[in-house]
Amino acid sequence: MPKSKKDTLPRPTENPERGGAPPKRRATAESMATRQREISVSEFFTKNRHLLGFDNPAKALLTTIKEAVDNSLDACEEAGILPDILVEIHETTAVAPAKATAKATEAASTGGAGGSSRFRVVVEDNGPGIVKAQIPKIFAKLLYGSKFHRLKQSRGQQGIGISAAGLYGQLTTGKPVVITSKTGKGRPAVKIHLRIDTKRNQPDVFSEETLEWAKDHGTRVEIELVAAFRGGRTGVQEYLEQTVVANPHMALAYVSPKGERLEFPRVSHELPREAQEIKPHPHGVELGMLHAMLSDGAGKSVKEVLVESFSRVSPAVAAEICKVARVSPKTPADRIQGDDLERLHKALGEVKVMAPPATAVVPIGEALLIEGLKRRFAHAEFYASTTRPPSVYRGNPFVVEVGLAFGGDLPPDETADIMRFANRVPLQYQPKACAISESVYQTNWRGYDLQQPKGGLPVAPLAVAVHLASVWVPFTSEAKEAVAHYDELLREMKLAVQECGRKLAAHIRARAHAQREEKRRSLFERYIPEVASAISAILNVPKDKVEKPFFAALPNFVRFADEPAAPPEGSAPPAASAPPSDTPPPAPPPKAGKGRGKAAPRGEQLELL
């Protein structure tokens, strides 16, 4: 008799309390302990490189160039040098599947969407150079840098980017990173080949040599990697064009894989103001951070730690904080625990403290932002920009700037082009997850005389650039692709976009009014000759004498922009026959209030004619 389906099902594990055999142990605590070990940062990001922006070949190429250019700009500005940067992309060999079709192989060889290729990326600058002992740690050790522990505006933050780019190149090609650097005129340049020891997160110097370099100072980085070269919104050229918008003091040269060279000369010979480092603000400190500060203040009182560790906390403000927290100002800082710590943390947010100084934030500036937009949209008809006053989120100062270009050769039937910047760095991925994009989407552009579908971007010849400058930009991930949605940030972004929108609306309305006046004027100029001919026939007077007072009175009824009150001698009004070429210049228009609303006798009218 065949077994039923119910009989073939596996039996549940027998319960030892009911007399069944206990399950066999697969591992013990001791055996599991032998397999546990520390995970290197390099090992972690080797398996999770998508967190750093290396999740596909096209994005990997862009991220590599972006990290190198950011480092070059930061180094030049910190040293007080106007940056001259060279970016080169050289295709070495194509990487195509073994059974790829001829079409796919051809696409791969050109770096197109059909496949990936092997590229050598070169980024060279005229910065201060790098000391030889620091080169291996900077380029071949993750989480190593000078910007993480300071509150000061800079492009880099975490000490991961350029070393992660070298790690990706090492994983995909096995080739080392090549760095050439020179720190001053008359000094030799050093050239080092580096690899990353992923198990120890330590640099491995493959080779080094000293050579002569024509540059007085600077750094050259060469990374070979498997990538895909593509154009469009997320392409390398788009990134570089946006970079020169936010950095008008930079001169950039770009050589594409096809050998085409593009030059972006600087439009400003003045470096941005140097950002000043500041201390944390008490309104943004978290409980654990406060505990660490107090613990590190051994031998100091609570009041002394508050004054020395925080921005805008004077002795009087520190005493007020201690009073609200019911903590003695003379209490040793390292003894603050439990309820006292929580009351002190709460008091930091309750006591009124001045906003942090804005000297740590350096915006682009309204005039330079417009100059940057002109570098990319040279033929637009209207430009506007605005810079908001400094504000604070989580104790971190920030400034929002917005610039826009309208009209000209921008496409009129496409949605607006949105350019997002954080500390002068373009953000090209994850636009829908970014607070900057949301501020533009949530703006009612119909109120500024533009067409806008519900929940979308305006459809107009428009480009909008939004720049967030802060000592600490709240990115949504380590890849630095989108800005987090903080209410304070969104509010300032919306206000800046709306301010620029009002300027644009004033221009659009003025242009529409001018077009209406021009249309009205053309109607007058078209029918004045017809009316003059009829009057001339009725009154038996020369036609030119009839036309002259009509053209002289025309400015009283039509606002002229940049054109004379009457057609110049020898020229014809648009779409109408012209007065005779020997017509004398028209008389000046009558003064306002005279000859208006009061009919004159017929004889006087004939005398005017």
Secondary structure, 3 states (H helix, E strand, C coil): CCCCHHHHCCCCCCCHHHCCCCCCCCCCHHHHHHHCCCCCHHHHHHHCHHHHCCCCHHHHHHHHHHHHHHHHHHHHHHHCCCCEEEEEEEEEEEECCCCCCHHHHHHHHCCCCCCEEEEEEEEEECCCCCCHHHHHHHHCCCCCCCCCCCECCCCCCCCCHHHHHHHHHHHHHCCCEEEEEECCCCCCEEEEEEEEECCCCEEEEEEEEEECCCCCCEEEEEEEEEECCCCCCCCHHHHHHHHHHHCCCCEEEEECCCCCEEEECCCCCCCCCCCCCECCCHHHCCHHHHHHHHHHCCCCEHHHHHHHHCCCCCHHHHHHHHHHHCCCCCCEHHHCCHHHHHHHHHHHHHCCCCCCCHHHCCCCCHHHHHHHHHHHCCCCCEEEEEECCCEEECCEEEEEEEEEEECCCCCCCCECEEEEEECCEEECCCHHHCHHHHHHHCCCHHHHCCECCCCCCCECCEEEEEEEEECCCCECCCCCCCECCCHHHHHHHHHHHHHHHHHHHHHHHHHHHHHHHHHHHHHHHHHHHHHHHHHHHHHCCCHHHHHHHHHHHHHHCCCCCCCCCCCCCCCCCCCCCCCCCCCCCCCCCCCCCCCCCCCCCHHHHHHHC
